[in-house]
Amino acid sequence: MAAPLEPQEKLDQIVQVIANNMVAEVCSIYVARAGDILELFATIGLNPEAVHKTNLRVGEGLVGEIAARGAPLNLADAQSHPNFAYRPETGEEIYHSLLGVPVIRAGRVLGVLAVQNVTRRTYTEEEVEALHVVAMVLAELVGSGALIDPDEVHRGTFAQGHPPKIDGLALSDGIAIGRVVLHEPRLEVTHLIADDEDAELSRLEAALEDLRISLDRMFESADLSLDDEHFEVLETYRMFARDRGWVEKIAGSIRGGLTAEAAVQRVQVENKIRMERVNDPYLRERLSDLDDLANRLIRHLMGLDEDLEELLPGEMIVVARNLGPAELLDYHQADLRGLVLAEGSPNGHVAIIARAMGIPVIGQVEGIVGLVDPGDRIIVDSGTSQVFLLPTEDIVAFYEEAIVAQERRKRAYVKHRQLPSVTKDGVDISLRINAGLVADLPQLDETGADGIGLFRTEFQFMVGATFPRLSAQRDLYARVIDAAGDRPVIFRTLDIGSDKDVPFLDRPREDNPALGWRAIRMGLDRPALLRYQLRALLAAAEDKPLHIMFPMVTEAQEFVTARSILDRELKRHARMDRNPPSDLQVGAMMEVPALIWQLDRFLPLIDFMSIGSNDLMQYLFATDRGNTILAGRYDVLSPSALTVLKQIIQKADAAGVPLSLCGEAAGKPLEAMALVGLGLRTLSMPPAAVGPVKEMIRTVDTGKLQNYLESLIGGLDHSLRAKLTDFARDHGVDV
């Protein structure tokens, strides 16, 4: 392979060497061409005139099957295999045994390497392994573009199990088309043993100071509005650079005889090993931050430039195992289109910063780093939580149109934001937004929403390393209330547990945490958590309206107990001569089906109620909403689900209790149409959904819709989605 030969000459010699060493009558190399074609590129034993003339489709014949499966075949009698395909021009009819292995690079099958013998024999494990090793070397030759055009290499086929469309988890909304940039520092430390311990310690101290200064400059110049949550994320990261324990471990390794670079790398490797054993998402996020800092520190020690911008293309989609928040800020925001992570969580630091930057992110895309090459075209679609690798031109064209249409609709929604949300037959529908960060607040004015139907207070608790101080909680709530002005804000008390961890609270391990110790259950068992939050809310809302909502209420007594804690805090507030809220409304979330059968007794206790459709449907169908196997199996538009929602709506209307829905269903026009047809008059949704849902509302006639729904809801259909879609089309409803 290292010889100064033309690529074709190398292949011709390789097949000869393999055949001689394996005592094989035939050795052949097939290369994948565009259109899922495998072309014979070199052979010894078959008819040499067949080279560059014999073609097989992927999946056709034994060679095609090896390419399609991305796995070897070891056959003593190849001709008896049902997928055997005879090519008369090759002269291979006399050969019986066959061993073939795929040539794979970055998850793509770039070709097939095969040997054949006249006699019937089963090749040994050592021979299979040897052919695999040679195939790895061949993959680099083919993948380099030396044999065929590099663009054609990238249009090759994928091994089985690695399709060009991969599911993940949406961490930040949006659609993006771009070129892959692999985020891999690839720092190789070659100077390991120190000559002068004191000199290495001095180098470490100087590099640490440079690192801290560079981080300060980066965060100060970042094109990012640093509200409380994002400031907390970046400040926590920056504090790690001054962590004495981390620095002392590195210094200890230097005193053991290593250079500064080697010492940093040694501690980094130890942290990586720890990270592999840690299941707690918060701890993994912290260890990931340390991994990022170690790479930065090594670059400072090696005198490498940290500025990546000049080396990177425009329209980047960064692919990484994971990222720290500072690593994301390394990339120029104007060129960064999206981010794909093999790991990542919705509440990880990088996801929080990405949402503030408006960058679509998909995480938990297993094996993504090994499936792509730099420069590959890639599409990120957070709406479907999918990543498209090497998309065909028709897929690219579809998404380009989708992006243009999305931008056009956004501009139209901005123009229409002051229009009333009223149906064709004059029914007012209140549209509110879900929020959890200060960065969400400008969306109130941008969308023309009527208020905040759900403010998720737990986000403030999840981004910090310690319990937020009372003053920090109060200041956040006051900013939210002030931003809303005379529009209502419903503050949901702390909803942690299940998939939402906080670092400062020890929780028992639960086999099914979604059904476990979470939300109001935790608040009642740890009343200090709830008391301090209620205290902060009362302090923030002096002389202003305040809406407080308790989550995950399963029985009426839980609400009564929580309300009694609030009443004690109100008395304490009064004893301190503090002004009370001008109007205090206390409500609950309807998420647990058991509460449905207590509504007659429960509704008189509360001022308002909000349906959390995500959890309600999860519990109603006994289906984990994060289970991709069951995704789409059960539908909120099924007769059973709509019947349950209708019952809740009717009970609330009869009791005169204001009712809203703040789950995912409210933000989808078709689902929102059904909710309006059931009688719901207040919907709360992600800010981006307000425009599309308002367009739907302004084109629907609720009277006709209610009559149509009533005729369907008692049926046996799996879902009413298709029929409701037909109704919308037939009646000109914009869904």
C-alpha positions in Angstrom: 0.0 0.0 0.0 2.9 2.3 0.6 4.6 1.6 -2.7 4.7 4.4 -5.3 2.2 2.8 -7.6 -1.0 3.9 -9.2 -4.2 2.9 -7.3 -5.2 0.4 -9.9 -1.8 -1.2 -9.8 -2.0 -1.5 -6.0 -5.3 -3.4 -6.3 -3.9 -5.7 -9.0 -0.9 -6.6 -6.7 -3.1 -6.9 -3.6 -5.3 -9.6 -5.1 -2.2 -11.5 -6.2 -0.6 -11.4 -2.7 -3.8 -12.4 -1.0 -4.5 -15.3 -3.3 -0.9 -16.6 -2.9 -0.9 -16.4 0.9 -4.4 -17.9 1.3 -3.9 -20.6 -1.3 -7.0 -19.3 -3.1 -7.6 -19.7 -6.8 -9.5 -16.5 -6.9 -9.2 -13.1 -5.2 -11.4 -10.2 -6.3 -12.1 -6.6 -5.2 -15.5 -4.9 -6.0 -15.9 -1.2 -5.5 -19.3 0.5 -4.8 -20.3 3.0 -7.4 -23.1 5.5 -7.5 -26.6 4.0 -7.7 -25.8 1.0 -5.5 -23.7 -0.7 -8.1 -20.7 -3.0 -7.3 -18.1 -2.9 -10.0 -15.3 -5.6 -10.3 -12.1 -3.5 -10.0 -9.5 -6.2 -9.7 -9.2 -10.0 -9.8 -6.8 -12.9 -10.0 -8.5 -16.1 -11.1 -11.6 -14.7 -12.8 -11.5 -13.6 -16.4 -9.4 -10.4 -16.5 -11.6 -9.0 -19.3 -14.5 -8.9 -16.8 -12.7 -6.2 -14.8 -14.6 -2.8 -15.0 -17.3 -4.6 -17.0 -19.0 -6.9 -14.5 -21.5 -5.1 -12.2 -23.8 -6.3 -9.5 -26.5 -4.4 -7.7 -26.3 -4.2 -3.9 -28.3 -7.2 -2.7 -27.7 -9.1 -6.0 -25.7 -12.3 -5.8 -23.4 -13.2 -2.9 -21.2 -10.2 -3.4 -24.3 -8.0 -3.4 -25.6 -9.6 -0.2 -22.3 -9.0 1.6 -22.6 -5.3 0.7 -26.2 -5.1 1.6 -25.7 -6.8 5.0 -22.4 -5.2 5.8 -21.3 -8.6 7.1 -19.0 -11.5 5.8 -20.1 -14.7 4.1 -18.1 -17.9 4.6 -19.6 -20.7 2.3 -18.2 -24.1 1.5 -20.6 -24.5 -1.4 -21.4 -21.0 -2.7 -23.4 -22.2 -5.7 -26.0 -23.8 -3.5 -26.8 -20.5 -1.8 -30.2 -19.2 -2.8 -28.7 -15.7 -3.6 -26.0 -17.1 -5.9 -25.9 -15.1 -9.2 -23.9 -16.4 -12.1 -22.0 -14.1 -14.4 -20.8 -16.0 -17.5 -18.2 -13.4 -18.4 -16.2 -14.1 -15.2 -15.7 -17.8 -15.6 -16.5 -18.5 -12.0 -18.7 -21.6 -12.5 -15.9 -23.9 -11.5 -15.4 -22.4 -8.0 -17.4 -23.7 -5.0 -16.2 -22.2 -1.7 -16.3 -18.4 -1.1 -15.2 -16.0 1.6 -16.2 -12.4 1.3 -15.9 -9.4 3.6 -17.3 -5.9 3.2 -15.0 -2.9 2.8 -16.4 -0.5 5.3 -15.4 3.1 6.2 -17.4 5.4 8.5 -20.3 3.0 8.4 -20.6 2.9 4.6 -19.9 -0.2 2.5 -17.4 1.0 -0.1 -16.8 -2.4 -1.7 -16.3 -6.2 -1.2 -13.2 -8.3 -0.9 -13.7 -12.0 -1.8 -11.6 -15.2 -2.3 -12.8 -18.4 -3.9 -11.6 -22.0 -4.2 -12.5 -24.9 -6.5 -12.6 -27.3 -3.6 -15.4 -27.1 -1.0 -13.8 -25.7 2.2 -14.8 -23.6 5.2 -12.3 -20.8 5.7 -10.8 -20.5 9.2 -11.4 -17.7 11.7 -7.8 -16.6 11.2 -8.4 -16.2 7.5 -11.7 -14.3 8.0 -9.8 -12.0 10.4 -7.0 -11.5 8.0 -9.3 -10.5 5.2 -11.1 -8.1 7.5 -7.7 -6.4 8.3 -6.9 -6.1 4.6 -10.4 -4.7 4.0 -9.8 -2.0 6.6 -6.7 -0.9 4.6 -8.6 -1.0 1.3 -11.3 1.2 2.8 -8.8 4.0 3.3 -7.7 3.7 -0.4 -11.2 3.7 -1.7 -12.4 6.3 0.7 -9.6 8.7 -0.2 -11.1 9.1 -3.7 -8.0 7.8 -5.4 -10.0 5.2 -7.3 -13.2 7.0 -8.1 -14.5 10.5 -7.7 -14.7 11.5 -3.9 -18.3 12.7 -4.4 -19.2 9.3 -5.8 -17.6 7.6 -2.8 -20.0 9.6 -0.6 -22.9 8.4 -2.6 -22.1 4.8 -1.8 -24.2 2.4 0.2 -24.5 1.9 4.0 -24.0 -1.2 5.9 -27.1 -2.9 7.3 -28.1 -1.3 10.6 -26.8 2.1 9.5 -29.4 3.6 7.3 -29.1 7.1 5.9 -32.0 8.2 8.1 -31.3 7.9 11.9 -33.6 8.6 14.8 -32.5 10.6 17.7 -33.9 13.0 20.4 -34.8 16.6 19.5 -32.9 18.9 22.0 -33.5 22.2 20.2 -36.1 22.9 17.5 -35.5 23.6 13.9 -34.4 22.3 10.5 -30.9 22.6 9.0 -29.0 21.5 5.9 -25.3 21.7 6.0 -21.9 19.9 5.7 -20.5 17.8 8.5 -17.8 19.2 10.7 -16.4 16.6 13.1 -15.7 18.0 16.5 -12.6 15.9 17.4 -9.6 17.6 18.9 -7.3 14.7 18.0 -4.5 16.0 20.2 -1.5 13.7 20.2 0.9 14.2 23.2 4.3 12.8 22.2 6.6 14.3 24.9 5.6 12.4 28.0 8.5 12.4 30.5 9.5 15.7 32.2 13.1 16.9 32.4 12.4 19.6 35.0 9.4 19.3 37.4 9.4 22.9 38.4 9.5 24.1 34.8 6.5 21.9 34.0 4.5 23.2 37.0 5.3 26.8 35.8 4.1 25.9 32.3 0.9 24.5 33.8 0.2 27.6 35.8 0.9 29.8 32.7 -1.4 27.7 30.5 -4.2 27.7 33.1 -4.0 31.5 33.3 -4.2 31.7 29.5 -7.1 29.3 29.5 -9.0 31.4 32.0 -8.4 34.6 30.1 -9.5 33.0 26.8 -12.7 31.7 28.4 -13.5 35.2 29.8 -13.0 36.8 26.4 -15.1 34.1 24.6 -18.0 34.5 26.9 -17.9 38.2 26.9 -17.9 38.4 23.1 -20.4 35.6 22.5 -23.4 36.6 20.4 -25.8 35.5 23.2 -28.1 37.2 25.6 -26.8 36.0 29.0 -29.9 35.9 31.1 -29.8 34.2 34.5 -30.0 30.6 33.2 -27.4 30.9 30.5 -25.1 33.0 32.7 -25.4 30.2 35.3 -24.4 27.5 32.7 -21.4 29.4 31.5 -20.3 30.5 34.9 -20.4 27.0 36.2 -18.2 25.9 33.2 -15.8 28.7 33.8 -15.5 27.8 37.5 -14.2 24.4 36.5 -11.1 26.0 35.1 -10.3 27.2 38.7 -11.3 24.0 40.4 -8.5 23.2 42.9 -9.1 19.5 42.9 -8.7 19.2 39.1 -5.6 21.4 39.0 -4.1 19.5 42.0 -4.6 16.2 40.3 -2.7 17.5 37.2 0.1 18.9 39.4 0.4 15.6 41.2 0.9 13.8 37.9 3.6 16.3 37.0 5.4 15.6 40.3 5.2 11.9 39.4 7.5 12.7 36.4 5.1 13.6 33.5 5.2 16.6 31.3 2.3 19.1 31.8 0.6 17.9 28.6 0.9 14.2 29.6 -0.3 15.0 33.1 -3.4 16.8 31.8 -4.1 13.9 29.4 -3.7 11.3 32.2 -6.3 13.1 34.4 -8.5 13.4 31.3 -8.4 9.7 30.6 -9.3 9.0 34.3 -12.3 11.3 34.0 -13.4 9.6 30.7 -13.3 6.2 32.4 -15.4 7.6 35.3 -17.8 9.1 32.8 -18.4 5.7 31.1 -19.5 4.3 34.5 -21.7 7.2 35.5 -25.4 7.0 34.7 -26.5 10.3 36.4 -27.0 12.8 33.6 -25.8 15.8 35.6 -22.6 14.1 36.6 -21.9 13.1 33.0 -22.5 16.6 31.9 -19.9 17.9 34.5 -17.4 15.3 33.4 -18.0 16.2 29.8 -17.2 19.9 30.7 -13.9 18.7 32.3 -13.1 16.7 29.1 -13.5 19.9 27.1 -11.4 21.9 29.4 -8.6 19.3 29.3 -8.5 19.6 25.5 -8.3 23.3 25.7 -5.6 23.2 28.3 -3.5 20.8 26.2 -3.9 23.2 23.2 -2.6 26.0 25.3 0.4 24.0 26.5 1.2 22.9 23.0 0.9 26.4 21.6 -2.0 25.6 19.3 -4.4 28.2 18.0 -7.9 27.8 19.4 -9.5 29.9 16.6 -11.4 27.4 14.5 -13.2 29.8 12.2 -10.7 30.1 9.4 -10.4 26.4 9.1 -14.1 25.6 8.9 -16.6 25.8 6.0 -19.8 27.8 6.0 -23.1 26.1 6.6 -21.7 23.8 9.3 -23.5 21.0 11.1 -21.2 19.9 13.9 -21.2 16.2 14.8 -19.8 15.2 18.1 -20.0 12.6 20.9 -20.9 15.5 23.2 -20.0 19.1 23.6 -19.4 21.6 26.4 -21.1 25.0 26.2 -17.8 26.7 25.5 -17.0 24.3 22.7 -20.3 25.3 21.0 -19.3 29.0 21.3 -16.0 28.2 19.4 -18.0 27.9 16.2 -19.1 31.1 14.4 -22.8 31.4 14.9 -23.4 32.9 11.5 -22.0 29.7 9.9 -23.3 27.1 12.4 -26.5 25.5 11.1 -27.0 22.7 13.5 -25.6 20.2 15.9 -25.8 16.3 16.1 -24.7 14.5 19.3 -24.2 10.8 20.0 -25.1 11.7 23.6 -26.8 14.8 25.0 -29.9 15.5 27.0 -32.6 18.2 26.8 -31.4 19.8 30.0 -27.7 19.5 29.2 -25.7 22.7 29.2 -25.0 22.6 25.4 -28.7 22.1 24.7 -29.7 25.1 26.8 -27.1 27.3 25.1 -28.1 26.0 21.6 -31.7 26.9 22.3 -30.7 30.4 23.2 -28.7 30.6 20.0 -31.6 29.3 17.9 -29.6 26.3 16.7 -31.4 23.0 16.0 -29.9 20.1 17.9 -30.6 16.3 17.8 -29.0 14.2 20.5 -28.7 10.5 21.3 -27.9 9.6 17.7 -26.1 6.4 18.4 -22.8 5.9 16.6 -23.1 9.1 14.6 -19.4 10.0 14.9 -18.4 6.8 13.2 -20.9 7.1 10.4 -20.0 10.4 8.8 -17.0 12.0 7.2 -16.0 15.7 7.2 -17.8 17.4 4.3 -20.7 15.0 4.1 -24.0 16.6 3.4 -26.4 16.1 6.3 -29.9 17.3 7.3 -31.2 17.9 10.8 -34.9 17.8 11.4 -35.9 18.3 15.0 -39.6 18.1 14.1 -39.2 14.4 13.4 -36.1 13.9 15.6 -34.3 12.5 12.6 -30.9 13.0 10.9 -30.5 12.3 7.2 -27.0 11.3 6.1 -25.9 11.9 2.5 -29.5 12.7 1.5 -30.4 12.4 -2.2 -31.1 15.5 -4.2 -34.8 15.1 -4.0 -34.7 14.9 -0.2 -32.4 18.0 -0.1 -34.8 19.8 -2.4 -37.8 18.9 -0.2 -36.1 20.3 2.9 -34.9 23.4 1.1 -38.5 24.1 0.2 -39.5 23.3 3.8 -37.0 25.8 5.2 -38.1 28.5 2.7 -41.8 27.8 3.5 -41.0 27.9 7.2 -39.3 31.3 7.0 -42.2 32.6 4.8 -44.8 31.4 7.3 -42.8 32.9 10.2 -42.9 36.3 8.5 -46.6 35.9 7.9 -47.2 34.9 11.5 -45.3 38.0 12.7 -47.6 40.2 10.5 -50.7 38.4 11.9 -49.7 38.4 15.5 -52.0 41.3 16.4 -55.0 39.6 14.8 -57.5 38.1 17.2 -57.7 34.4 17.7 -61.3 34.0 16.8 -63.0 31.2 14.9 -65.1 31.8 11.8 -68.3 31.5 13.9 -67.0 34.1 16.5 -65.6 31.9 19.3 -62.6 33.4 21.2 -59.7 31.0 21.8 -57.0 32.1 24.1 -53.5 31.2 22.9 -50.7 31.2 25.5 -47.1 30.0 25.4 -45.1 27.5 27.4 -41.9 28.9 28.8 -39.1 28.1 31.2 -36.3 30.5 30.5 -35.9 34.2 30.5 -34.9 33.8 26.8 -38.5 32.7 26.1 -40.0 35.9 27.3 -39.6 38.1 24.2 -41.8 35.5 22.4 -44.8 36.9 24.2 -44.7 40.0 22.1 -43.3 38.3 19.0 -46.1 35.8 18.9 -48.9 38.0 20.2 -49.7 35.4 22.8 -52.3 36.1 25.5 -49.9 35.1 28.3 -47.8 32.2 29.7 -50.0 29.2 30.2 -47.1 27.2 31.7 -43.9 28.5 33.2 -41.6 25.6 34.1 -39.9 26.7 37.2 -37.6 23.6 37.4 -35.3 24.8 34.6 -33.6 27.3 37.1 -33.0 24.4 39.5 -31.6 22.1 36.8 -28.8 24.3 35.3 -27.0 25.1 38.6 -24.8 23.0 40.8 -26.6 24.1 44.0 -30.1 24.9 45.2 -31.0 28.4 43.8 -31.0 31.0 46.6 -34.3 32.6 47.6 -33.3 35.9 46.1 -32.4 34.2 42.7 -35.8 32.5 42.6 -37.6 35.8 43.5 -35.7 37.8 40.9 -36.4 35.3 38.1 -40.2 35.2 38.9 -40.3 39.0 39.1 -38.7 39.4 35.7 -41.2 37.0 34.2 -44.2 38.8 35.8 -42.8 42.2 34.7 -42.2 40.9 31.1 -45.8 39.6 30.9 -47.3 42.9 32.0 -51.1 42.6 32.3 -51.0 39.1 30.7 -51.4 36.1 33.0 -48.5 33.9 34.0 -49.1 30.4 35.4 -46.2 29.3 37.5 -46.0 25.5 37.8 -44.2 24.6 41.1 -41.1 22.4 40.9 -41.7 19.4 38.7 -38.5 17.4 39.1 -38.0 13.7 39.1 -38.5 11.2 36.3 -36.2 12.4 33.6 -35.5 15.7 35.2 -32.7 15.5 37.7 -31.2 18.2 39.9 -27.7 17.8 41.2 -28.3 18.8 44.8 -31.0 16.4 45.7 -30.3 12.7 46.3 -33.0 10.5 44.9 -33.5 6.8 45.3 -33.0 4.6 42.2 -36.4 3.8 40.7 -37.1 1.1 38.1 -39.8 3.3 36.6 -39.2 6.9 37.6 -42.0 8.3 35.4 -44.4 6.6 37.9 -42.3 7.3 40.9 -41.2 10.1 43.3 -41.6 13.3 41.4 -43.3 16.7 41.2 -45.8 17.4 44.0 -45.0 14.0 45.6 -41.5 15.2 46.2 -42.6 18.7 47.2 -44.9 17.2 50.0 -42.2 14.8 51.2 -39.6 17.7 51.2 -41.7 20.6 52.1 -38.8 23.0 52.5 -38.3 22.8 48.7 -41.9 23.8 48.2 -42.0 26.4 51.0 -39.0 28.3 49.7 -40.3 28.3 46.1 -43.8 29.6 47.3 -42.0 32.2 49.4 -40.1 33.4 46.4 -43.2 33.6 44.3 -45.1 35.6 46.9 -42.2 38.0 47.2 -42.0 38.5 43.4 -45.7 39.2 43.0 -46.4 41.8 45.7 -49.4 43.9 44.5 -49.5 41.9 41.3 -51.6 39.0 40.1 -50.1 35.5 40.8 -51.2 32.1 39.4 -49.6 29.0 41.1 -50.2 25.5 39.8 -49.3 22.3 41.5 -48.2 19.4 39.2 -48.9 15.7 39.2 -51.8 15.9 41.6 -53.1 12.3 42.0 -55.8 12.8 44.7 -57.6 15.8 46.2 -55.8 15.5 49.5 -52.4 16.2 47.9 -53.8 19.6 46.7 -55.3 20.3 50.1 -51.9 19.7 51.8 -50.0 21.8 49.3 -52.5 24.6 49.6 -52.1 24.5 53.4 -48.3 25.0 52.9 -49.1 28.0 50.7 -51.5 29.4 53.3 -48.8 29.3 56.0 -46.4 31.1 53.7 -49.1 33.8 53.1 -49.4 34.3 56.8 -45.7 34.5 57.2 -45.6 37.0 54.3 -48.2 39.2 56.1 -46.3 39.0 59.4 -43.4 40.6 57.7 -45.6 43.5 56.6 -45.2 42.5 52.9 -48.0 43.3 50.5 -49.8 40.2 49.2 -50.5 39.5 45.5 -53.3 41.6 44.1 -55.0 38.4 43.0 -54.0 34.9 44.0 -55.2 32.0 41.9 -54.2 28.4 42.8 -54.7 25.5 40.5 -53.5 22.0 39.6 -52.5 20.0 36.6 -54.6 17.2 35.4 -52.0 14.5 34.5 -53.0 11.4 36.5 -56.1 9.5 35.3 -57.1 8.7 38.9 -58.0 12.4 39.4 -60.7 12.2 36.7 -63.0 10.2 39.1 -62.5 12.8 41.9 -63.3 15.8 39.8 -66.8 16.4 41.3 -65.1 16.8 44.8 -61.9 18.3 43.5 -63.0 21.1 41.2 -64.6 23.2 44.0 -61.2 23.3 45.7 -59.3 24.9 42.9 -59.4 28.2 40.9 -58.2 26.8 37.6 -56.9 23.5 36.0 -54.6 22.7 33.2 -54.4 19.4 31.3 -50.9 18.1 30.9 -51.6 16.0 27.8 -48.1 14.5 27.5 -48.2 12.7 30.9 -52.0 12.1 30.8 -51.7 10.2 27.5 -48.6 8.4 28.8 -50.5 7.1 31.8 -53.8 6.6 30.0 -52.2 4.3 27.4 -49.5 2.8 29.8 -46.9 3.9 27.2 -43.6 5.5 27.9 -43.6 8.6 25.7 -39.9 8.3 25.2 -40.1 4.7 23.9 -39.3 4.9 20.1 -40.7 1.4 19.6 -44.1 2.6 20.6 -43.9 6.0 19.1 -47.1 6.7 17.1 -48.8 3.4 18.3 -51.3 5.3 20.4 -52.8 8.6 19.4 -54.2 11.5 21.3 -56.8 11.7 18.4 -58.1 8.2 19.2 -61.7 8.0 20.3 -60.7 6.8 23.8 -58.3 9.7 24.4 -60.8 12.3 23.0 -63.6 10.8 25.2 -61.5 11.3 28.3 -60.6 14.9 27.4 -64.3 15.6 26.6 -65.3 14.3 30.1 -62.7 16.5 31.8 -63.8 19.6 29.7 -67.5 19.0 30.6 -66.8 18.6 34.3 -64.8 21.8 34.4 -67.4 23.7 32.5 -70.1 22.5 34.8 -68.1 23.6 37.8 -67.2 27.0 36.3 -63.5 26.2 36.6 -61.3 27.7 33.9 -59.5 24.9 32.0 -56.6 24.9 29.6 -54.3 22.4 28.0 -50.6 22.9 28.0 -49.2 19.7 26.5 -47.7 18.9 23.2 -51.2 18.4 21.6 -52.0 22.1 21.9 -49.1 23.1 19.6 -50.2 20.9 16.6 -52.9 22.5 14.4 -54.8 19.3 13.8 -54.8 18.2 17.4 -55.6 21.8 18.5 -58.6 21.7 16.1 -59.9 18.6 17.8 -59.4 20.2 21.2 -61.4 23.3 20.2 -64.1 20.9 18.8 -64.3 19.3 22.2 -65.0 22.6 23.8 -61.6 23.7 25.1 -61.1 27.5 24.9 -57.6 28.0 26.2 -54.4 26.4 24.8 -50.8 26.8 25.8 -48.0 25.7 23.5 -44.4 26.3 22.4 -44.0 29.8 21.0 -43.3 28.6 17.5 -46.7 26.9 17.4 -48.8 30.0 18.1 -48.8 31.3 14.5 -49.8 28.0 12.9 -52.5 27.3 15.5 -53.9 30.8 15.2 -54.2 30.3 11.4 -56.1 27.1 12.0 -58.5 28.8 14.5 -59.3 31.7 12.2 -60.4 29.2 9.5 -62.5 26.8 11.5 -66.2 26.8 12.2 -66.6 25.3 15.7 -70.3 24.5 15.3 -69.7 22.3 12.3 -66.5 20.8 13.9 -68.4 19.9 17.1 -71.2 18.2 15.3 -68.7 16.2 13.2 -66.6 15.2 16.2 -69.7 14.1 18.1 -70.5 11.7 15.3 -67.0 10.1 15.4 -66.0 10.0 19.1 -68.0 6.9 20.0 -66.5 4.7 17.2 -64.0 1.9 17.3 -61.3 3.6 15.1 -57.7 3.3 16.2 -57.4 7.1 15.4 -59.6 9.8 14.0 -56.5 11.6 12.5 -57.4 10.7 8.9 -61.0 11.7 9.2 -60.2 15.0 10.9 -57.6 15.7 8.2 -60.4 15.1 5.6 -62.7 17.5 7.5 -60.1 20.2 7.6 -59.4 19.8 3.8 -63.1 19.8 2.9 -63.9 22.9 5.1 -60.8 24.9 4.2 -59.3 24.7 7.7 -55.6 25.5 7.6 -53.8 22.7 9.4 
